[in-house]
Amino acid sequence: MQIMKSSITSFLCGSFSLKLSKADVLKSDSRWTETKYDVDKYNNYCSVYYKRFVNCMCPDASNVDDELLLQSSFFHLPLEDKKCVMHLLNGREYEFNAKAIDLYLMPFDVVIYSISISETCEDLNDMTSAHCVLREVRRYSKNNVGDAFLEVIALLMNFLKNDNSAATYNDLIENGNKMKVFQIIDTKEQSMVNNKLLFELGTLSRVGSLSDENDNNRSSEEYFKFVIDNHLVSVFNNWKALALFDTFTILANNPNQYVMQNWEESYFKLCYIHAFFLKSYLFNINQKLVEKGAKKSELEDDFFDFEKSYRFRKISYNFLPQIIYESMDKGLDINAELDRLQHFVERDAAERASNSDKSLNMLLLLLTFLTVFSTLTDATNLFSDMFPIETRTLSFRLIAYILIFFIVTAIIITLCKKQKNDRS
């Protein structure tokens, strides 16, 4: 399907767990620099977003005293519009420019990265085909993505190989098999800002497939309606967005420079990276909690610190950032991770309470036996003084049998009542 030339700005994002320090990053390549936010930019963010949210993503400029936030640091490596060429399945070459890599060292050893690329194409099918390959790290090879892009990926692989010399491209994605794609498409035509094209770009499907009745592999009308009803962001006439699990897609008509900068600097680098960190951390801790020998109490303490510092219901004074952030939260299915984690925490708390009750009951039982023994001794002496019997042993046994009878009877009655209550 031939269409007018479109401009695309995309970010390929992934995460893995690794202990990295500032020194590790800076010494790996001289082009890495630490990202610093000046006071004016920080204050500008705080005029739109809640300060506590901004502090999460700009800790160096905020003078915060939150130890967890201060564990994070961000880095930038410019790639000077490195030209990359890959071969598509249709036989055509696809060119794009790799602009930069950003690295986010987050708490709990979560490392997030993004590779920004710029593209221009006349056929958006070429873009969807290219993104399908670029996001799937298992398909990385010279034939599929080209030498130049592999050189870009090598800058990230260096960190993994320093930790594990046997690391492969698959290790770039700790959970799953695909990078996330945040893509902004300027169509140059207002008529192209429509739900069908947005859906096809967001799902990286063949452009035009929804309207092609001869395409048996096209998405069903029901699925199209479900996605649009649940994941569409439509506020203004000149752009729409679709927030899915693997992609966040903005389809626009001639956005001005301010709008583009806002999408890249605020909606991607603040909102999306924050949401992606939440997803990565929560998925990781849910996996660790089910592992044998997991230190559950430590993990739960970490989660409470995380929730206090990084989890917010509202992030902005303005309606649009809030709408966009909530769509990202929903698209990444963050609430499902929180629900699962809450289930683990509640179940573990119940188990610990049960174990505590058992320990207390054992202690009470021990004290009961000690009390009974003391009572037997005292009762034997009293009984012997009141009713002399030939031997003290006989009196001890008699008193013991009587008390044991009453104790056993009391225990049986108590257990029967408890069983009756449990059934009811």
Sequence and secondary structure as in RCSB ss.txt:
>XXXX:A:sequence
MQIMKSSITSFLCGSFSLKLSKADVLKSDSRWTETKYDVDKYNNYCSVYYKRFVNCMCPDASNVDDELLLQSSFF
HLPLEDKKCVMHLLNGREYEFNAKAIDLYLMPFDVVIYSISISETCEDLNDMTSAHCVLREVRRYSKNNVGDAFL
EVIALLMNFLKNDNSAATYNDLIENGNKMKVFQIIDTKEQSMVNNKLLFELGTLSRVGSLSDENDNNRSSEEYFK
FVIDNHLVSVFNNWKALALFDTFTILANNPNQYVMQNWEESYFKLCYIHAFFLKSYLFNINQKLVEKGAKKSELE
DDFFDFEKSYRFRKISYNFLPQIIYESMDKGLDINAELDRLQHFVERDAAERASNSDKSLNMLLLLLTFLTVFST
LTDATNLFSDMFPIETRTLSFRLIAYILIFFIVTAIIITLCKKQKNDRS
>XXXX:A:secstr
     EEEEEEEEEEEE    HHHHHHH TT EE    HHHHHHHHHHB HHHHHHH HHHHT   TTGGG EEE
EEEEEEEEEEEE TTS EEEEEEEEEEEEEEGGGEEEEEEEEEEEES HHHHHHHHHHHT GGG SHHHH HHHH
HHHHHHHHHHHHH TT  GGGG SSSS  EEEEEEE S GGG SHHHHHHHHTT  TTGGG TT TTS  HHHHH
HHHHHHEEEEETTEEEEE SSEEEEEESS  HHHHHHIIIIIIIIIIHHHHHHHHHHHHHHHHHTSTT  HHHHH
HHHHHHHHHH  S  BSSHHHHHHHHHHHHHTTHHHHHHHHHHHHHHHHHHHHHHHHHHHHHHHHHHHHHHHHHH
HHHHHHHHHHHS  S HHHHHHHHHHHHHHHHHHHHHHHHHHHHHHHH 
